[in-house]
Amino acid sequence: MYFVDNQNNYDASVNIAIETYLVENRLVDEPILLFYINAPSIIIGRNQNTIEEVNQSYVEANDITVVRRMSGGGAVYHDLGNFCFCLIKDDDGSFRDFASFTQPMIEALRKMGATSAELKGRNDLLVDGRKFSGNAMYAKNGRMTAHGTVMFKSELDEVNNALKPNKAKIESKGIKSVRSRVTNILPYVDEQYKELSTEAFRDIILLEIFGVEKREDVKEYHLTEEDWKKIYEIREERFGNWDWNYGQSPSFDIQKSHKFPFGLVDFRFNVKAGKITEAKIFGDFFGLGDIADVEKVLVDTKYDRASVNEVFNGIDINKYFGNVTQDELVDLIF
């Protein structure tokens, strides 16, 4: 495994562009580990409606960056007290296998004193029953990334201030607020780590994962000038672009949503003369395929059960949505 140093870049749009570049370009023959820390930002899941996930007035007043990532899953708040870890590799059939991906991080944190750290539910890391890490995955052309956060000393109140959580998700989990579920890992690690900066804490995690004592012993791929040029091109095309981050969030005539065990699915349709003229599918589910493929085949379909069923007959439902049946999706729509 190689480590890629992002050179302490704190711009979320650049960091996500680095990760995307490493997924879309096979630079080495082994997996790659990438860490990054973002300045205050909200990272939106690929299939989410940005307008409905963020507190826009608060975001603007506090100069919080909003970036739509490539992976599914929910919206998360990042700041300088949080660091992200990404494992980028060939897709070996482990998509949605969060247990194997998160185990090295769990083991490192347990060694540092957080002995109750564990994976719970679909994709969350908890300590003493409280969430300190959310994780997501993305695959494309035989490559994938599994990425997650570690809240070390984040401003927890900002999670509530900046995010506008979906009511269906909150009620389905029987909780009162996002704030009640999250915690920093800081109170659970040994005293010797409590006064560290986020960067210093991250660097110790790096040594633990590689099983070495010195930074120079970590196997590393150094990004070249050509690599950085292509990274910034990706940033301009996608993650630094308003159309990418916000423009995919229009309003719709018909909305049907439900929180399944595998994630939230939210269908939006514009219907004219009995036919679907525009379709968007939002949610925090993890799909292997591009959900835009499903949206495209729904356009020009009659808005009735039989017609939508016929369209879904030609789609690998599990590939795009996860563990759900065709009947369950059609029942949701109608």
N, C-alpha and C positions, 0 to 999 in steps of 0.2 A: 504494500500500500504506500502511496505517495501523499505528502501533505502539500497543499498549495497555500502560500501566504498571500493574503489580499492587501498587504502593505498598509495595514491599519486604515483602510478606507471606510468611512462612516456613512457614506451616501447609500441609502437602501436601493436606489435604482441601479447604481453601479454594482453593488454586491450581488444582487439578483441576476444582473447581466453576466457577471463572472460565472456564477453557478450554471446558468443556462448555456453559456459558451462551453463549459466543461462537459455538459450533458450532450450537446449537439456536435461536439468534436472530440474524437477519441485520440487524445494526445499521448497517452501512455497505455501500456498493456496490463496495468493493474488498477485496482480501485483507487480513488482519490478522496482524501479528507479535506474539507474546506471549512474554516471558521470565519465568521464575520460578526461585527458589532455595528448596529445601525443607530444613527441619531434618531430622536423621536419620530416614529413613523407608524402607520397602520399598513399591514401587509394583507391584502385581500386575496381570498381563494380564487382560483381561475374561473369558477362557475358562479361566483357571487355577484349580486347587484350592489355595486359600491354605494349608491345613494342610500340604500336601506341599511347599510352596515356601519356607517360612520356618522358621528355628530359633526356635521359639516361646519357649522358656525364655530364650534370649539376648535376644530382642526385648523381653520383659517386663522383664528385669533392667536393660536399658539404655535404657528409655523410647523405643523406636523405634516410630514410627507405621506402621501397615499400612493401605494404601488400595488398593482395586481400581479401576482406571481403566476408561474406556469402550472403549479400543482393545484389539486382540489383542496377540500378542507375549509375550515372557517377563517374568519378574520382574526388577526392577532395584533397586539400592540407591542412595539419594540422601543427600547430606549437604551441609553448607555450603560444601564445596569443589567442588560440582558445580552447573551451571546447566542449565536446560531451555529449549529453544526450540521454538515451535509456530507453524506457518503454518496459518491458518484461512481457508477460502475456499469458494466454490461448488464442488461436485463437477463438474469438467470432464472426467471420464474419466481422470484421472491417478492414481486409486487404485492403490496398489502401485508407483508410479513413484518410488522413493526417490532415484534419480539426480537428477532435476530439483529435488526438494525440498532435498536436502542440498548441492547445488552452491554456493549462496551462502555457506554456513558453511565449506565446504572452501576456497573462494577466500579468504575472510577470514583463516582460520588460516594458509594458505600465505603471505599477505602479512606475517603476523606471525612468520614464521620456520619454521613447521611444514610444510616444503616437501613432505614425503612423505605428507601427509594425503590419504586417498582412501576412496572407498566400495568395500567388498569384500563378496562374498557377497550375501545377501538384503537386509540392512538395517543393517550395521555400518560405522562409520567407523574406519579404522585409521591408525596412524602407525608407520612402520618395522615393519609386520606385527603390531602389537599394538592391541587395541581400546580406544578412548577414548570411544566414543559408540555407543549402541544407539538404534534408531528404530522407530516404529510409526505406524499410521494408523487412523482411525475415520471412518466416513461415516454420515450419517443425514439422511433427507428432503432430499436434494439438496445437503447441506453436508458438508464434511469437514475434518478436522484431520490434519496430518502433524507429529509431534512427536518430539524426540530429546533426548539428554543430551550434555553436554560435561563430561568429568571433568577439572577444572583442577588442583585440589590436594585431591582426595578422600582419605579414609583407606582405602587399598586393602585392608588386612587385614579391614576390616569387611564387605567383599563376601563373603568366605568365612565370617566369623563369623555374619552375619545371614541369609544365604541357604543353603538346603539344596538344591543343584542336582539336577535330574533325572538319574539315572545314564545313561539312554538317550541324552540329549543330549550328555553329556560323552564317552561312548564313541564316539558317532557322529562326533565331530569329532577323535578320536584325541588327546585332550589329558588331562592329569592332574588339572587343577583350574581353577576359575574364575580364581584369582589369577594363574596363569601367562599368561593371555590379555589381561589388562587393564593399562592404564597411564594415568597422567595426561598431559595435553597439556603441562603445565608444563615438563618438561625439553627440549621441542622448540621452544619459542618463543624469540624473541630476548631478550637479557638485560634490555632495558628493561621487559619485561612480567612478569618472574619474581617481583618483589616486590609485585605488585599484589594487592589483595583480589579475591575472586571477583566482587564487585559491580563493581569498577573494570574488571576484565577483560571482563566481560559488556558494560559500557557502550561499550568500545572496539569490540567486535564489532558492536554496534548501529550505531555510526557507519559502520563499514566496509560493512555490508549496505545502509544507506541512501545511502552515497556522499556523506556530509556531514562537516563538520569540527566542528560544534557541536551539542550536545544539543538546543538550541532550534530547530534546523533540521529535526529529525525530525518528520514528519507524524504527528499523534497523535489518537486518539479517547480522550476522558476518560470513564471510567465514572461514571455519575450515581448519585445516592442510590437511585433506583429500580432501577438495574442491580445495585447492591450488595445490595439487599434480595432480589432474585430469586436472586442468586448464593448467598446464605446459606440460602435455602430449598432450593436444589439440594443444598447441602452437608448439610443436615439429613436430606433424603430419601434420599440415597445415600452420599456419601463420608465422612460423619461417623457412619455408621450401622453397627453391628456386623453386622446381618443382611446388608447389602450386601457388606461387606468379608470376612466370615468365613462367614456363614450359608449360602452357596451351595456349601459344601464338605463334603457328607455322605460317609459310607462306602458302598460298594456291593458286591454279591455278585460281580459279574463285571467284570474290568478287562482291556481290550485296548488296547495302545498301540504306536505305532511312530513313529520319527523319519523322516519323508519329507524330500526336499530342500527343500520349501517350509515345513516346520515340523513340530512334534510334534503328533500327534493321539492323544487318550486317551479311549476310550469307557468309560463306567461304566453298568452295568445292574443293576437289581434285577429278578429273574425269579420269578414265582409261577405255578404250574400251567401252565408252558410259555409264558407271555406276559410281555412286558416291562411291569412295573408302574411303573418309574421309570427315567429315562434322563438322564444328564449327559454332556456332551462337553467335555472340557478340552483345553488345548493352547496353543501359541504361534503358531498360524497366523493369517493376516490375512484375515478374511471380510468381505464387504460387507454381508451380511445378519445378523440376530440369530440366533445359533446356537440360541437357545431355540425357534425355529420348527421346527428339525429334531428337537430333543428331544421336543417335543409330539407330532409325528406318529409317533414311534417308540413312544410309550406305547400299550398294548393290542395291539401287534403280536406275533405269534407269534415266539418266539426261534428262527427257523430261516432258512437262507440265502434260500429262495424268498420268504418274507414280507418280510424286510428289503429284498431286491432290489426287490420291488414298491413298497414305500414310497419307496425312493430313485429309482424311475422318475419319480416326481412332483416331484422336487427338483432345482433347479439346483445340482449338486454344486460346480461351480467358484465360484459366487457365495458359497457359505457357507464353503468350505474353501480354495480356491486351486487350484493346478495338480495335480489328482489325478483319477483315473477312479473311476467307480462300482465297478468290479470290484476295484480296489485297496482301497477302503474295506471292501467286503464280505469280501474275503479277510482283512483285518485282524481283523474281528469274529469270523470263523469259522475 
